[in-house]
Amino acid sequence: MRPYQDEATVKLQARSAQSPVAVPRPLPQGVDEALATVRGWSDAPFPASGSTIELWELLATLAVHDLAVARAVEPHLDALAILAQADLAAVLGAPVLGRTWGVFAAEGPGAALTATQSRTGWTLSGIKPWCSLADRLDAALVTAALPDGERQLFAVDLRGPGIELGTEAWVSRGLAEIPSVSITLHEVDAEPVGAPGWYVARPGFSWGAMGVAACWYGGAVGLGRSVWAAVSPRADQDLLMMYLGRVDERLESARRALVLAAEQVDAAARCDEPDRSVARLEAKRVRAAVARACEEVLDVSAHALGPAPLALDEDHAKRVVDLQVYVRQHHAERDLASLGRTLAGASEPPW
């Protein structure tokens, strides 16, 4: 990858000029170009590698440019990080690099994917819901149930035999380029990645969840920049200045949460046994802070800018609907309740 710096770059933390965000020049135009681009990435930063801030800046920068591009790239990088954490440089009979990857770990009512082991290896059969870009990716990391009820992560070749794409309609106006359908697997060969339960037990599960929040943040920054450009010349209007102040307060709070979390992720990686409970608490807090920032910036931008950009500005209208869909990966009050339960179970006050 070539270093890239311009006005679109999102800086979470000031650094020297010798440490730019590693984003390809020019920025990928659309999802297909993004997937073609990531095939050649061999040095993308991973979380807990000492470059967590650079990774999240990369994702946020892509999201400012196009949230759908970020949504395509983030799970690919997450999959590479997972495979690196599992110490797998090759899987499915080929090197990890050079292929596009997804992570399919969602569960749904009535859908079940089971793993069966024989003398010749593992196979997966059943239905996996919410498989984004399954029609265009080369491979994916997929969670499946073992006979004893435990869950395990497996690598599967999405271009091999035995995989049937679902026919559900993807009617979303937001992230329209990232269709998610179910896939049905018929005794598909699979390779285990980590031990049973390892996928969710490792601290990296939470580190990856915060990478998604960095994408949300980038989308909100894009809206914030639109507000700034529209209202800055009208500093004599206090109401517009109030809108700009609200945008700054929310984005700055989200930025600081991401910076602190990135520092903690890299510090945890230097420990022999990173504390997964600390990582999970931090992920809950960061995702909640960034999701709230996104929701408020969406609201403020609508009030400050009115209907014109929603009706006449393709980039702005797309960013709004993309962010509205993307940020719903945060489950609102349910995730806040989960955070509350975590804090209530602590032995002392958290503040």
C-alpha positions as CSV (number, residue, x, y, z in Angstrom):
1,M,0.0,0.0,0.0
2,R,1.1,3.6,-0.6
3,P,0.9,6.3,2.1
4,Y,-1.9,8.7,1.5
5,Q,-2.6,12.1,3.2
6,D,-5.1,14.7,2.2
7,E,-8.0,16.6,3.6
8,A,-10.1,13.4,3.7
9,T,-7.8,11.8,6.2
10,V,-9.2,11.3,9.7
11,K,-6.7,11.9,12.4
12,L,-7.7,10.4,15.7
13,Q,-4.4,11.4,17.3
14,A,-1.6,13.8,16.3
15,R,1.5,12.0,15.1
16,S,4.7,12.9,13.3
17,A,4.6,13.1,9.5
18,Q,6.6,9.9,9.4
19,S,3.5,7.9,10.5
20,P,0.8,8.6,7.9
21,V,-2.5,6.7,7.5
22,A,-1.9,3.8,5.1
23,V,-4.7,4.3,2.6
24,P,-4.4,3.5,-1.1
25,R,-4.2,6.4,-3.6
26,P,-6.7,7.0,-5.0
27,L,-9.3,6.0,-2.5
28,P,-11.4,3.0,-3.8
29,Q,-14.4,4.0,-5.8
30,G,-17.1,1.6,-4.7
31,V,-17.3,-1.8,-3.1
32,D,-15.9,-3.8,-6.0
33,E,-12.9,-1.7,-6.4
34,A,-12.3,-1.8,-2.6
35,L,-12.4,-5.6,-2.7
36,A,-10.0,-5.7,-5.6
37,T,-7.7,-3.3,-3.7
38,V,-7.6,-5.3,-0.4
39,R,-6.3,-8.4,-2.2
40,G,-3.0,-6.7,-2.5
41,W,-2.7,-5.4,1.0
42,S,0.1,-7.2,2.8
43,D,0.9,-4.7,5.6
44,A,-2.4,-3.4,6.9
45,P,-2.1,-2.7,10.7
46,F,-3.8,-5.1,13.1
47,P,-5.3,-4.3,16.5
48,A,-2.9,-4.8,19.4
49,S,0.1,-4.6,17.0
50,G,1.2,-1.2,18.3
51,S,-0.6,0.4,15.4
52,T,-4.2,0.2,16.6
53,I,-4.7,3.9,16.1
54,E,-3.4,3.7,12.5
55,L,-5.9,0.8,11.8
56,W,-8.8,2.8,13.2
57,E,-7.8,5.9,11.3
58,L,-7.6,3.9,8.1
59,L,-11.2,2.6,8.7
60,A,-12.5,6.1,9.6
61,T,-10.8,7.6,6.6
62,L,-12.5,5.1,4.3
63,A,-15.8,5.8,6.0
64,V,-15.6,9.5,5.5
65,H,-15.0,8.8,1.8
66,D,-17.7,6.1,1.5
67,L,-19.3,4.1,4.3
68,A,-20.0,1.2,2.0
69,V,-16.3,0.9,1.2
70,A,-15.4,0.9,4.9
71,R,-18.2,-1.7,5.5
72,A,-16.6,-4.0,2.9
73,V,-13.0,-3.5,4.1
74,E,-13.5,-3.7,7.8
75,P,-14.5,-7.4,8.0
76,H,-11.7,-8.3,5.6
77,L,-9.2,-6.8,7.9
78,D,-10.9,-8.3,10.9
79,A,-10.6,-11.7,9.3
80,L,-6.9,-11.3,8.6
81,A,-6.4,-10.2,12.3
82,I,-8.3,-13.2,13.5
83,L,-6.2,-15.6,11.4
84,A,-3.0,-13.9,12.6
85,Q,-4.2,-14.3,16.2
86,A,-4.8,-18.0,15.5
87,D,-1.2,-18.1,14.0
88,L,-2.5,-19.2,10.6
89,A,-0.6,-17.9,7.6
90,A,-2.3,-20.3,5.3
91,V,-5.7,-21.9,5.4
92,L,-8.0,-23.8,2.9
93,G,-4.9,-25.0,1.2
94,A,-3.6,-21.5,0.2
95,P,-2.0,-18.4,1.8
96,V,-4.4,-16.2,3.7
97,L,-3.3,-13.1,1.7
98,G,-4.4,-12.6,-1.8
99,R,-8.0,-13.5,-1.1
100,T,-11.0,-11.4,0.1
101,W,-12.5,-12.5,3.4
102,G,-15.7,-12.0,5.4
103,V,-16.7,-12.9,8.9
104,F,-20.1,-14.5,9.3
105,A,-20.9,-14.9,13.0
106,A,-24.5,-13.7,13.2
107,E,-27.2,-16.0,14.5
108,G,-30.9,-15.9,13.6
109,P,-34.1,-17.6,14.6
110,G,-34.7,-20.9,12.9
111,A,-31.3,-20.9,11.3
112,A,-28.7,-23.4,12.4
113,L,-25.2,-24.3,11.0
114,T,-23.6,-27.4,12.4
115,A,-20.1,-28.8,12.2
116,T,-19.3,-32.5,11.8
117,Q,-15.9,-34.1,12.1
118,S,-15.0,-37.3,10.2
119,R,-11.7,-39.1,9.6
120,T,-11.0,-36.8,6.6
121,G,-11.8,-33.5,8.3
122,W,-14.6,-31.1,9.1
123,T,-17.7,-30.3,7.1
124,L,-20.4,-27.7,7.7
125,S,-24.1,-28.1,6.9
126,G,-27.1,-25.8,7.5
127,I,-28.0,-22.2,7.2
128,K,-26.0,-19.1,8.1
129,P,-27.9,-15.8,8.1
130,W,-26.6,-12.3,7.4
131,C,-23.7,-13.1,5.2
132,S,-22.7,-9.8,3.7
133,L,-21.1,-9.9,0.2
134,A,-21.2,-13.7,0.1
135,D,-21.6,-13.5,-3.6
136,R,-18.3,-11.6,-4.1
137,L,-15.9,-12.8,-1.4
138,D,-13.4,-15.6,-1.8
139,A,-13.6,-17.0,1.7
140,A,-15.1,-16.4,5.1
141,L,-14.7,-17.2,8.8
142,V,-18.0,-18.8,9.9
143,T,-19.2,-19.8,13.4
144,A,-21.0,-23.2,13.6
145,A,-22.3,-25.4,16.4
146,L,-20.5,-28.5,17.5
147,P,-22.3,-31.7,18.5
148,D,-21.9,-30.8,22.2
149,G,-23.5,-27.4,21.7
150,E,-20.2,-25.4,21.8
151,R,-19.5,-23.0,19.0
152,Q,-16.3,-22.9,16.9
153,L,-15.0,-20.8,14.1
154,F,-14.2,-22.3,10.7
155,A,-12.7,-21.1,7.5
156,V,-14.7,-21.9,4.3
157,D,-14.1,-21.4,0.6
158,L,-17.1,-19.4,-0.7
159,R,-16.3,-20.3,-4.3
160,G,-16.2,-24.1,-3.6
161,P,-19.0,-26.6,-4.0
162,G,-21.9,-27.0,-1.7
163,I,-22.7,-23.4,-1.0
164,E,-26.1,-22.0,-2.0
165,L,-26.9,-18.3,-1.8
166,G,-30.2,-17.2,-0.3
167,T,-32.7,-15.3,-2.4
168,E,-33.9,-12.8,0.2
169,A,-34.5,-9.3,-1.1
170,W,-32.1,-6.6,0.1
171,V,-34.3,-3.6,0.1
172,S,-32.2,-1.3,2.3
173,R,-31.6,2.2,1.0
174,G,-28.6,2.5,3.3
175,L,-25.5,0.3,2.5
176,A,-27.4,-0.8,-0.6
177,E,-24.1,-2.0,-2.1
178,I,-23.5,-4.5,0.8
179,P,-26.3,-7.0,0.4
180,S,-26.6,-9.6,3.2
181,V,-28.3,-12.9,2.5
182,S,-28.4,-16.3,4.1
183,I,-26.2,-19.0,2.7
184,T,-27.0,-22.7,2.9
185,L,-24.1,-25.1,3.2
186,H,-24.3,-28.7,2.1
187,E,-21.4,-30.7,3.7
188,V,-18.9,-27.9,2.8
189,D,-15.3,-28.6,3.7
190,A,-14.1,-26.4,6.5
191,E,-10.9,-25.8,8.5
192,P,-11.1,-25.0,12.3
193,V,-9.7,-21.6,13.4
194,G,-8.9,-21.8,17.0
195,A,-10.3,-24.1,19.7
196,P,-14.0,-24.4,20.5
197,G,-15.2,-21.1,22.1
198,W,-11.9,-19.3,21.2
199,Y,-13.5,-16.8,18.7
200,V,-15.6,-15.0,21.3
201,A,-13.3,-15.7,24.3
202,R,-10.2,-14.0,22.9
203,P,-9.7,-10.2,23.7
204,G,-9.5,-9.7,19.9
205,F,-13.3,-10.2,19.7
206,S,-13.7,-6.9,21.5
207,W,-10.8,-5.2,19.7
208,G,-12.6,-6.0,16.4
209,A,-15.9,-4.6,17.7
210,M,-14.2,-1.3,18.3
211,G,-12.9,-1.2,14.8
212,V,-16.5,-1.2,13.6
213,A,-17.1,1.8,15.8
214,A,-14.2,3.6,14.1
215,C,-16.1,3.2,10.8
216,W,-19.2,4.7,12.4
217,Y,-17.1,7.6,13.6
218,G,-15.8,8.2,10.2
219,G,-19.3,8.5,8.8
220,A,-20.2,11.0,11.5
221,V,-17.1,13.0,10.7
222,G,-18.3,13.2,7.1
223,L,-21.6,14.7,8.2
224,G,-19.8,17.0,10.7
225,R,-17.7,18.4,7.9
226,S,-20.8,19.1,5.9
227,V,-22.3,21.1,8.8
228,W,-19.0,23.0,9.3
229,A,-18.8,23.9,5.6
230,A,-22.4,25.1,5.5
231,V,-22.6,27.1,8.8
232,S,-19.1,28.5,9.3
233,P,-19.6,31.5,7.0
234,R,-22.6,32.5,9.1
235,A,-21.0,32.9,12.5
236,D,-23.4,35.8,13.3
237,Q,-26.3,33.3,13.7
238,D,-26.2,31.8,17.2
239,L,-28.5,28.9,16.4
240,L,-26.2,27.6,13.6
241,M,-23.2,28.1,15.9
242,M,-25.0,26.0,18.6
243,Y,-25.4,23.2,16.0
244,L,-21.7,23.4,15.2
245,G,-20.9,23.3,18.9
246,R,-23.0,20.2,19.4
247,V,-21.4,18.4,16.5
248,D,-17.9,19.2,17.9
249,E,-18.8,18.1,21.4
250,R,-20.1,14.7,20.2
251,L,-17.3,14.0,17.7
252,E,-14.6,15.1,20.2
253,S,-16.1,12.8,22.9
254,A,-16.1,9.9,20.4
255,R,-12.6,10.6,19.2
256,R,-11.2,10.7,22.7
257,A,-12.9,7.4,23.5
258,L,-11.3,5.8,20.5
259,V,-7.9,7.2,21.2
260,L,-7.9,6.0,24.8
261,A,-9.2,2.6,23.7
262,A,-6.5,2.2,21.1
263,E,-3.8,2.9,23.7
264,Q,-5.4,0.4,26.0
265,V,-5.6,-2.3,23.3
266,D,-1.9,-1.9,22.4
267,A,-0.9,-1.9,26.1
268,A,-3.0,-5.1,26.7
269,A,-1.2,-6.8,23.9
270,R,2.1,-6.4,25.8
271,C,0.7,-8.5,28.6
272,D,1.2,-12.3,28.6
273,E,-2.5,-12.8,29.3
274,P,-4.6,-9.8,28.1
275,D,-7.7,-9.4,30.3
276,R,-10.7,-10.2,28.1
277,S,-13.1,-8.8,30.6
278,V,-11.4,-5.4,30.5
279,A,-11.5,-5.5,26.7
280,R,-15.2,-6.3,26.7
281,L,-16.0,-3.5,29.0
282,E,-14.0,-1.0,27.0
283,A,-15.7,-2.2,23.8
284,K,-19.2,-1.7,25.3
285,R,-18.2,1.8,26.4
286,V,-16.6,2.8,23.1
287,R,-19.3,1.5,20.9
288,A,-22.0,3.3,23.1
289,A,-20.1,6.6,23.0
290,V,-19.5,6.5,19.2
291,A,-23.1,5.3,18.5
292,R,-24.5,8.2,20.5
293,A,-22.3,10.6,18.7
294,C,-23.5,9.3,15.3
295,E,-27.1,9.6,16.3
296,E,-26.7,13.1,17.5
297,V,-24.7,14.2,14.5
298,L,-27.3,12.7,12.2
299,D,-30.0,14.7,14.1
300,V,-28.0,18.0,14.2
301,S,-27.0,17.8,10.6
302,A,-30.7,17.4,9.6
303,H,-31.7,20.4,11.7
304,A,-28.8,22.6,10.6
305,L,-28.8,21.8,6.9
306,G,-32.5,21.3,6.2
307,P,-33.9,19.2,3.4
308,A,-31.9,20.5,0.5
309,P,-28.8,18.3,0.8
310,L,-31.0,15.2,1.5
311,A,-32.8,15.9,-1.8
312,L,-30.1,17.3,-4.0
313,D,-26.6,16.2,-2.7
314,E,-26.0,12.6,-3.7
315,D,-22.9,12.1,-1.4
316,H,-24.6,13.7,1.6
317,A,-27.9,11.7,1.2
318,K,-26.0,8.5,0.8
319,R,-23.9,9.1,3.8
320,V,-27.0,9.8,6.0
321,V,-28.8,6.5,5.0
322,D,-25.6,4.5,5.1
323,L,-24.8,5.7,8.6
324,Q,-28.3,5.1,9.8
325,V,-28.1,1.5,8.8
326,Y,-24.5,0.9,9.8
327,V,-24.8,2.3,13.3
328,R,-27.7,-0.1,14.1
329,Q,-25.1,-2.8,14.6
330,H,-25.1,-1.1,18.0
331,H,-28.2,-2.5,19.6
332,A,-29.2,0.7,21.4
333,E,-30.8,0.2,24.8
334,R,-30.1,-3.5,24.8
335,D,-26.3,-2.8,24.5
336,L,-26.6,-0.1,27.2
337,A,-28.3,-2.6,29.4
338,S,-25.5,-5.1,28.8
339,L,-23.0,-2.4,29.8
340,G,-25.0,-1.7,32.9
341,R,-25.1,-5.4,33.9
342,T,-21.3,-5.5,33.5
343,L,-20.8,-2.5,35.7
344,A,-23.3,-3.8,38.3
345,G,-21.3,-7.0,38.7
346,A,-18.1,-5.1,39.6
347,S,-16.8,-5.3,43.1
348,E,-16.4,-1.5,43.4
349,P,-17.8,1.6,41.7
350,P,-16.5,2.0,38.2
351,W,-15.9,5.8,38.4
